[in-house]
Amino acid sequence: MKILGIETSCDETGIAIYDDKAGLLANQLYSQIDLHADYGGVVPELASRDHIRKTIPLIQAALKEANLTSGDIDGIAYTAGPGLVGALLVGASIGRSLAYAWNVPAIAVHHMEGHLLAPMLEDNPPQFPFIALLVSGGHSQLIKVTAMGQYQLLGESIDDAAGEAFDKTAKLLDLDYPGGAKLSKLAQLGDSHRFHFPRPMTDRPGLDFSFSGLKTFAANTVHQNQPLDEQTKADIARAFEDAVVDTLVIKAKRALEQTGYNRLVIAGGVSANQTLRQKLAELMQKRHGHVYYPRVEFCTDNGAMIAYAGMVHFKNHLTTDLSITVKPRWPLSELSTDNNPII
């Protein structure tokens, strides 16, 4: 059974083909970083237009990579939300239309469920139940996962997500877009003792996150240390990264203690952060548990995670009708309550 996955939720066009017996057969990815760099962030209209240009050629490339034809595809999965509405509509329209033309089912997939299931693509996938820490540019969430499709939101960011805070702080340090990864690289050169940033919302009960105040603290620190030399930039980057990482680790530990689970999954763009991986590995070692990650190329948006999630839904007979509908805002918890979570 072979599923074609289409991911177009934001600024990356991801196309993949997943086989339930042979695994991942093809993975094509096009990033729009260069397109949006001059604007310092994603321009939704430009993102949508670029998806229109790239999606079909990437589907053709994926079929060629897998040495398949359209007749070999058993279903098409596409991201239906959350994300940028125009970008989502490109993938949904192409995916649903190809499914109709090829006479195969279409499967609409929740973007964050794709991230949550990305570690399942690895050789040593996690077993249920587990806690999932989903950290990306748009989301910071702790999810209790008891089974496939059974998700309980334990905590989330009440303002900026962790990845968004990384990018905004990087901009304060005059780092090129997208700045999150560049900030982390710069932080490796920083002195961890020069500045100390607060660990927001860790001095009170609960599992919610808040990173906007941390970004403001970083802005004030930048202002107070003008003009910035390169070492000061690195020291601020280190203090900021340490604060975010510590906050995520503290909240993840609370979620594990609250549920009694000893398995932790971390996914999303920020899960590629090496400092965060190291700290979570140390946490789980102390708890005699295990932490699971997707490989680095599957931390950011990609078609492989959508194809895999589509495969799961396809086997559960959750497919879509002919309507083309997307959900720019779509809480992951809705998947546990809908009889058919696919839109």
Salt bridges, closest charged atoms under 4 A:
GLU7 OE1 - HIS111 ND1 3.27
ASP19 OD2 - LYS2 NZ 3.30
ASP20 OD2 - LYS21 NZ 3.58
ASP20 OD2 - LYS315 NZ 3.52
GLU45 OE2 - ARG49 NE 2.84
ASP50 OD1 - ARG53 NH2 2.84
GLU113 OE1 - HIS313 NE2 2.86
GLU122 OE2 - ARG295 NE 2.91
ASP160 OD2 - LYS168 NZ 3.49
ASP160 OD2 - LYS215 NZ 3.36
GLU164 OE2 - LYS168 NZ 3.02
ASP203 OD1 - ARG204 NE 3.57
GLU230 OE2 - LYS233 NZ 3.77
ASP235 OD2 - ARG194 NH1 2.93
ASP242 OD2 - ARG238 NE 3.05
ASP246 OD2 - ARG199 NH2 2.73
ASP246 OD1 - LYS279 NZ 3.49
ASP301 OD1 - HIS111 NE2 3.09
ASP301 OD1 - HIS115 NE2 3.07
GLU334 OE1 - LYS327 NZ 3.22
